[in-house]
Amino acid sequence: MTSDVPTKERATENSADVSPSRTAWVLALVPLALLAALLLGIVWSDPAQSLRPESYPLVERLAFQRVMLDETGIVASILNDGPDVVTIAQVLVDDAYWMFSADPGTELKHLGRTTLRIPYPWVEGEAHIVKVLTSTGTPFEYEIAVAVSTPKPSGRFLAVFTLIGLYVGVIPVAIGLLWFPFLARLSSRSMDFLLALTVGLLLFLLVDGVQEGLESGSALPDAMQGTALFVLGAFGAFLLLEGVGGWLRRQKGAGTGDGSGDSGAWVLAVLIAVGIGLHNFGEGLAIGSAFSLGEAALGSLLIVGFTLHNTTEGLAIVAPLARARQRVGIGHLVRLGLIGGVPTIAGAWLGGFVYSPVWAVLFLALGVGAIAQVAFQIVRQLAGDRPVVRQLAQGSVLAGLLAGFGVMYATGMLVG
């Protein structure tokens, strides 16, 4: 018989491995303290300064973050994206010099921001060009394609953006959920087709989101590292949704579910709804920002296009439930529809009132990562114990993939 002493000794050793001592933490902080001291020394001594000639050309990069129009004129938010200090000297609107005020000032350090207020009598519906000249004479310009008043936070605009979110996100997804009774009566082969069609829908959203995210990321100032932000955000969302899926499965296994039954199909449907909800948040952001930036025609086109585009998303949510012959109540369908559709409203609010290009890239990344995770989960369920490539090569599955991609491509043309 094994004595208790060795067991206690092993437990003590294991606990020591898991919980480092106070001395170990101090030793771990020493390199960090030395690194901080080194960085402070580099900043204080600035060794690169001695290598520069006495008169070297400044690196000037100004970026227009946002341009708003109101009854007082034009309000432009400017960011210094370059390494050197830049001073704004003059402002031109439509090739005419105009007086302006700058808050907090005209001298911008690296990543410094200022807000220019230009009392220019802009004309609604007309195009205007705002040009900023630095103290060295370097010009930076921004084109206002169609001048319209920028919406301000108010009860009226909040209600309008809420209605737009309902039209674009909530109602179309709810309409798609109504296919559930029909899907539940199909054969297994037909359900494989529809589940593959779901994957095709999601893959189209994935490609579309990646393209839009990379374009938006590359448009950010260089210091914002837009492309890296997009890639890391998408990867983080993928891992986060994987963790959420594991937690939901554990909850189901522990019998703490919502009464829908112990089935991975319900968990997968929730994950699809979450992924689509994040994607729809990005769509609402695009619509709200279009109106915020004065592109009313584009905003109207996006509303019509996304409304038709999103009807198929309800089908994607309920397809796993129908394939598993899951009995689902009206309340469960309502919850799934709200998860997938309501984020459109929040996106429209954020885009319309406090639009930020950095947040736009981040939320696009979250949507892409979520869609990628959901597509991966569906393919894994579709394949089961069989090799994935062999399962995807079957006629019904391959036809479903192509059909899903084709449907989204056709409806996507309405968005432009």
C-alpha positions in Angstrom: 0.0 0.0 0.0 1.3 3.5 -0.9 1.8 5.7 2.1 0.2 9.2 2.4 3.5 11.0 2.8 4.7 10.7 -0.8 1.2 11.7 -1.9 1.4 14.9 0.2 4.9 15.6 -1.0 3.8 15.3 -4.6 0.8 17.6 -4.0 3.1 20.2 -2.4 5.4 20.0 -5.4 2.5 20.4 -7.9 1.1 23.4 -5.9 4.5 25.0 -6.0 4.6 24.5 -9.8 1.2 26.1 -10.2 1.6 29.0 -7.8 5.0 30.8 -8.1 6.5 32.2 -4.9 6.8 35.9 -4.2 10.5 35.7 -5.0 9.7 34.3 -8.4 7.4 37.2 -9.1 10.1 39.7 -8.1 12.6 38.0 -10.4 10.1 38.1 -13.2 9.6 41.9 -12.8 13.3 42.6 -12.8 13.7 42.3 -16.7 10.6 44.4 -17.2 12.0 47.2 -14.9 15.3 47.1 -16.8 13.5 47.3 -20.1 11.5 50.3 -18.9 14.7 52.0 -17.8 16.3 51.3 -21.2 13.4 52.8 -23.1 13.4 55.9 -20.9 17.1 56.3 -21.6 16.5 56.1 -25.3 13.7 58.6 -25.3 15.8 61.0 -23.1 19.0 60.8 -25.1 17.4 60.5 -28.5 20.5 59.1 -30.2 18.9 59.3 -33.7 18.8 63.1 -33.4 22.6 63.3 -33.7 22.4 61.5 -37.0 20.1 63.9 -38.6 21.4 66.9 -40.6 20.8 70.3 -39.2 18.1 71.1 -41.8 16.2 67.9 -42.8 12.8 67.8 -44.5 9.9 67.2 -42.2 7.7 64.2 -42.6 4.2 65.6 -42.6 1.1 63.4 -42.8 -2.3 64.8 -41.8 -5.4 62.6 -41.9 -9.0 63.8 -41.9 -10.8 61.6 -39.3 -14.3 63.0 -39.8 -15.9 66.0 -41.5 -19.3 67.2 -40.3 -21.6 69.9 -41.6 -24.0 72.0 -39.4 -25.5 75.5 -39.3 -22.2 77.0 -38.2 -20.3 75.7 -41.2 -17.8 72.8 -41.5 -16.2 70.9 -38.6 -13.2 68.8 -39.4 -11.3 66.4 -37.1 -7.6 66.2 -38.1 -5.0 63.7 -36.9 -1.2 64.0 -37.3 -0.1 60.6 -38.6 3.5 61.6 -39.1 6.5 61.4 -36.8 7.3 65.2 -36.8 5.4 68.1 -35.3 3.1 69.7 -37.9 1.6 73.2 -37.7 -1.7 74.0 -39.6 -1.2 77.4 -41.1 -4.2 78.0 -43.5 -7.5 76.5 -44.6 -9.1 76.7 -48.0 -12.6 75.7 -49.0 -13.3 75.5 -52.8 -9.9 77.2 -53.4 -10.8 80.2 -51.2 -9.0 81.0 -48.0 -11.2 81.0 -44.9 -10.8 82.0 -41.3 -10.9 79.0 -38.9 -10.5 78.1 -35.2 -8.6 75.1 -33.9 -9.3 73.2 -30.7 -7.0 72.6 -28.9 -4.6 74.3 -31.3 -2.9 74.3 -34.7 0.4 72.6 -33.6 0.1 68.8 -33.6 2.6 66.3 -32.2 2.7 62.7 -33.3 -0.8 61.3 -33.1 -2.0 64.7 -32.0 -5.6 65.7 -32.9 -7.4 69.0 -33.4 -10.9 70.1 -34.5 -11.1 72.8 -37.1 -14.3 74.9 -37.2 -14.7 76.7 -40.5 -17.6 79.2 -40.8 -18.2 78.3 -44.5 -21.7 78.7 -46.0 -21.9 75.3 -47.6 -24.7 74.5 -50.0 -26.8 71.5 -49.5 -26.4 68.9 -52.3 -23.3 70.6 -53.7 -19.7 69.2 -53.6 -17.0 71.0 -51.6 -13.3 70.5 -51.2 -11.6 71.3 -47.9 -7.8 71.9 -48.1 -5.4 72.3 -45.1 -2.0 73.9 -45.6 0.8 73.3 -43.1 3.5 75.9 -42.2 5.7 74.4 -44.9 3.0 74.8 -47.6 2.2 71.0 -47.8 -1.5 70.6 -48.8 -3.9 68.0 -47.5 -7.5 67.9 -48.9 -10.8 66.2 -48.3 -13.7 66.1 -50.7 -17.3 66.4 -49.5 -19.1 64.7 -52.4 -22.6 65.7 -51.5 -23.1 68.3 -48.7 -25.9 67.4 -46.2 -26.3 68.3 -42.6 -24.7 65.8 -40.3 -27.3 64.1 -38.0 -27.1 65.0 -34.4 -28.2 62.8 -31.5 -31.9 63.4 -30.9 -35.0 61.4 -30.2 -36.1 61.8 -33.8 -32.9 60.5 -35.4 -32.6 57.7 -32.7 -36.1 56.5 -33.7 -35.3 56.7 -37.5 -32.1 54.7 -37.1 -34.0 52.2 -34.9 -36.6 51.8 -37.6 -33.8 51.3 -40.2 -32.3 48.6 -38.0 -35.6 46.8 -37.8 -36.1 47.0 -41.6 -32.6 45.8 -42.4 -31.8 43.3 -39.6 -34.6 42.2 -37.3 -37.5 41.7 -39.8 -35.5 40.1 -42.6 -33.9 37.6 -40.2 -37.3 36.8 -38.7 -38.8 36.2 -42.2 -36.0 33.7 -42.8 -36.7 31.9 -39.6 -40.2 31.2 -40.9 -38.7 28.5 -43.2 -38.2 26.3 -40.2 -41.5 24.3 -40.4 -40.8 23.6 -44.1 -37.1 22.6 -43.5 -38.1 20.2 -40.6 -40.1 18.1 -43.1 -37.2 17.5 -45.6 -35.2 14.4 -46.1 -31.7 14.0 -44.7 -30.2 14.4 -48.2 -32.2 17.6 -48.7 -31.0 18.9 -45.3 -27.4 18.2 -46.2 -28.0 20.4 -49.3 -29.5 23.2 -47.1 -26.8 23.0 -44.5 -24.2 23.2 -47.3 -26.2 26.2 -48.7 -25.8 27.8 -45.3 -22.0 27.3 -45.5 -22.1 28.9 -48.9 -24.0 31.9 -47.5 -21.5 32.3 -44.7 -18.5 31.9 -47.0 -19.8 34.8 -49.1 -20.2 36.9 -46.0 -16.7 35.9 -45.0 -15.1 36.9 -48.3 -17.1 40.1 -48.4 -16.2 41.0 -44.8 -12.5 40.3 -45.4 -12.4 42.5 -48.4 -14.2 45.4 -46.7 -12.2 45.0 -43.6 -8.8 45.1 -45.4 -9.9 48.1 -47.4 -11.1 50.0 -44.3 -7.9 49.0 -42.5 -5.6 50.2 -45.2 -7.5 53.5 -45.3 -6.7 54.2 -41.6 -3.6 56.4 -40.8 -0.4 54.3 -40.8 0.1 54.8 -37.1 -3.3 53.0 -36.4 -2.0 49.8 -38.0 -5.4 49.1 -39.6 -4.5 45.8 -41.3 -2.9 44.3 -38.2 -5.9 45.5 -36.1 -8.3 43.8 -38.5 -6.4 40.5 -38.6 -5.9 40.3 -34.8 -9.5 41.2 -34.2 -10.8 38.5 -36.5 -8.5 35.9 -34.9 -9.6 37.0 -31.4 -13.3 36.7 -32.4 -12.7 33.2 -33.8 -11.2 32.0 -30.5 -13.7 33.9 -28.4 -16.7 32.2 -30.2 -14.9 28.8 -29.9 -14.8 29.4 -26.1 -18.5 30.5 -26.1 -19.5 27.4 -28.0 -17.6 25.1 -25.5 -19.3 26.9 -22.6 -22.7 26.5 -24.1 -22.1 22.8 -24.6 -21.0 22.4 -21.0 -24.2 24.2 -19.9 -26.3 21.9 -21.9 -24.5 18.8 -20.6 -25.0 20.0 -17.0 -28.8 20.3 -17.6 -28.9 24.1 -17.3 -30.2 24.7 -20.7 -33.4 26.5 -21.7 -35.5 23.4 -22.3 -34.7 23.1 -26.0 -33.1 19.7 -25.5 -29.6 18.3 -25.1 -28.4 18.9 -28.6 -25.4 20.4 -30.3 -27.7 21.7 -33.0 -29.2 24.3 -30.6 -25.7 25.4 -29.6 -24.7 25.6 -33.3 -27.8 27.7 -34.1 -26.9 30.1 -31.3 -23.4 30.4 -32.6 -24.7 31.1 -36.1 -27.0 33.8 -34.7 -24.1 35.4 -32.8 -21.9 35.4 -35.8 -24.6 36.8 -38.1 -25.4 39.4 -35.4 -21.8 40.6 -35.3 -21.9 40.8 -39.1 -25.2 42.7 -39.1 -23.7 45.1 -36.6 -21.1 46.0 -39.3 -24.0 46.5 -41.8 -25.8 48.9 -39.4 -22.5 50.7 -38.9 -22.1 51.1 -42.7 -25.6 52.5 -43.0 -25.4 54.9 -40.1 -21.9 56.2 -41.2 -23.2 56.7 -44.7 -25.8 59.1 -43.5 -23.4 60.6 -41.0 -20.9 61.4 -43.7 -23.5 62.9 -46.0 -23.9 60.0 -48.4 -27.7 59.8 -48.2 -28.0 58.1 -51.6 -25.6 55.3 -50.6 -27.4 54.9 -47.3 -30.7 54.4 -49.0 -29.2 51.8 -51.4 -27.6 50.0 -48.5 -31.0 49.8 -46.7 -32.7 48.1 -49.7 -29.8 45.8 -50.5 -29.2 44.6 -47.0 -32.9 44.0 -46.4 -33.1 41.4 -49.2 -29.5 40.2 -48.5 -30.3 39.4 -44.8 -33.5 37.3 -45.4 -31.3 34.3 -46.2 -29.6 34.7 -42.8 -32.6 33.4 -41.0 -32.4 30.2 -43.1 -28.8 29.8 -42.0 -29.7 30.0 -38.3 -32.4 27.4 -38.3 -30.8 24.9 -40.8 -28.9 23.0 -38.1 -32.0 22.7 -35.9 -34.0 21.3 -38.8 -31.3 18.8 -39.8 -31.3 17.5 -36.2 -35.1 17.3 -36.1 -34.9 19.6 -33.1 -38.3 20.7 -31.7 -38.1 24.4 -31.3 -40.7 26.7 -29.7 -41.7 30.1 -30.9 -39.9 31.7 -28.0 -36.6 30.1 -29.0 -37.0 31.3 -32.6 -37.7 34.8 -31.4 -34.5 34.8 -29.3 -32.4 33.5 -32.2 -33.9 36.2 -34.4 -33.2 39.0 -31.9 -29.6 37.8 -31.5 -29.0 37.9 -35.2 -31.0 41.1 -36.0 -30.9 43.5 -33.1 -27.2 44.3 -33.5 -28.1 46.1 -36.7 -29.9 48.7 -34.7 -26.9 49.3 -32.4 -24.6 49.5 -35.4 -26.8 52.1 -37.0 -26.8 54.2 -33.8 -23.0 54.0 -33.5 -22.4 54.7 -37.2 -24.8 57.6 -37.3 -23.8 59.5 -34.1 -20.3 58.6 -33.0 -18.7 57.0 -36.1 -15.0 56.2 -35.8 -13.0 54.5 -38.6 -11.0 52.6 -36.0 -14.1 51.1 -34.4 -15.5 50.3 -37.9 -12.4 48.2 -38.7 -12.5 46.4 -35.3 -16.2 45.5 -35.6 -15.7 44.3 -39.2 -12.9 42.1 -37.8 -15.2 40.7 -35.1 -17.8 39.9 -37.7 -15.3 38.1 -39.9 -13.9 36.0 -37.1 -17.3 35.0 -35.9 -18.5 34.1 -39.4 -15.3 32.0 -39.9 -15.9 30.2 -36.6 -19.5 29.4 -37.5 -18.7 28.1 -40.9 -16.1 25.9 -39.4 -18.6 24.5 -36.9 -21.2 23.8 -39.6 -18.7 22.0 -41.8 -17.6 19.9 -38.9 -21.2 18.9 -38.1 -21.9 18.3 -41.7 -19.0 15.9 -42.1 -19.5 14.0 -38.9 -17.1 11.1 -38.6 -16.3 11.2 -42.4 -13.4 13.1 -44.0 -14.4 16.7 -44.6 -13.1 16.8 -48.2 -15.0 13.6 -49.2 -18.2 14.9 -47.6 -18.0 18.3 -49.3 -17.4 16.6 -52.7 -20.8 14.8 -52.6 -23.2 16.1 -55.2 -25.9 17.4 -52.9 -23.4 19.2 -50.6 -21.4 20.7 -53.5 -24.6 21.9 -55.1 -25.7 23.5 -51.8 -22.3 25.3 -51.4 -22.6 26.7 -55.0 -26.3 27.6 -54.5 -25.6 29.5 -51.2 -22.8 31.5 -52.7 -24.9 32.2 -55.8 -27.8 33.5 -53.8 -25.6 35.8 -51.8 -23.9 37.0 -54.9 -27.2 37.9 -56.6 -28.6 39.7 -53.6 -25.2 41.3 -52.9 -25.3 43.1 -56.3 -28.2 45.2 -54.9 -25.8 46.6 -52.3 -23.3 47.7 -55.0 
